[in-house]
Amino acid sequence: MDKYYSYTDFLKAVGQSKKVDEAEKLLNEIYLDLFLNRIQRMHREEQLMVLIDRALDEKDERAFHQYATELEILHQVASE
């Protein structure tokens, strides 16, 4: 899901390319990837909150634990 970008990879790309445009393109790709990942994570968090509320309303303990666990994992991954 997530791409891995390192600062050294970025410097290699900048050093290999004689044009600044290629480095800018790589940097834009990194920022776009980070932005899209954040939007996707926020959307999933919202979905999980709705599902958790529904599970509570329906007194579905199994579904509540499943969604709450997924939300907790999502928060842990985001904080790394």
C-alpha positions in Angstrom: 0.0 0.0 0.0 2.5 2.6 1.1 5.6 3.3 -1.0 8.9 3.6 0.8 10.9 6.7 0.1 14.2 7.5 1.7 16.2 10.7 1.7 19.2 8.9 0.2 17.0 7.6 -2.7 15.9 11.1 -3.3 19.5 12.4 -3.3 20.5 9.7 -5.7 17.7 10.7 -8.1 18.7 14.3 -7.9 22.4 13.4 -8.4 21.6 11.2 -11.4 19.4 13.7 -13.1 20.9 16.7 -14.7 17.5 18.4 -14.7 15.9 19.8 -11.6 12.5 18.9 -13.2 13.0 15.2 -12.6 13.8 15.8 -8.9 10.8 18.0 -8.6 8.7 15.3 -10.2 9.9 12.7 -7.7 9.3 15.0 -4.8 5.8 15.8 -6.1 5.1 12.0 -6.4 6.2 11.5 -2.8 4.0 14.3 -1.5 1.1 13.1 -3.6 1.5 9.6 -2.3 1.6 10.8 1.3 -1.5 13.0 0.8 -3.5 10.2 -0.8 -2.5 7.8 2.0 -3.7 10.3 4.6 -7.0 10.9 2.8 -7.5 7.1 2.5 -6.7 6.6 6.2 -9.1 9.4 7.3 -11.9 8.0 5.1 -11.4 4.5 6.6 -11.4 6.0 10.1 -14.8 7.7 9.4 -16.2 4.4 8.0 -15.1 2.5 11.1 -16.6 5.1 13.4 -20.0 4.7 11.7 -19.7 0.9 11.8 -18.8 1.0 15.5 -21.8 3.3 16.2 -24.1 0.9 14.3 -22.7 -2.1 16.1 -23.3 -0.4 19.5 -26.9 0.5 18.4 -27.5 -3.1 17.4 -25.7 -4.5 20.5 -23.5 -6.5 18.2 -20.5 -7.2 20.5 -18.5 -9.2 17.9 -18.8 -6.5 15.2 -17.9 -3.8 17.8 -14.7 -5.6 18.8 -13.8 -6.3 15.1 -14.2 -2.6 14.1 -12.6 -1.2 17.2 -9.6 -3.4 16.8 -9.2 -2.4 13.2 -9.5 1.3 14.2 -6.9 0.8 16.9 -4.5 -0.9 14.5 -5.0 2.0 12.0 -4.1 4.5 14.7 -1.0 2.6 15.7 0.2 2.4 12.1 -0.5 6.1 11.5 1.6 7.0 14.6 4.6 5.1 13.5 
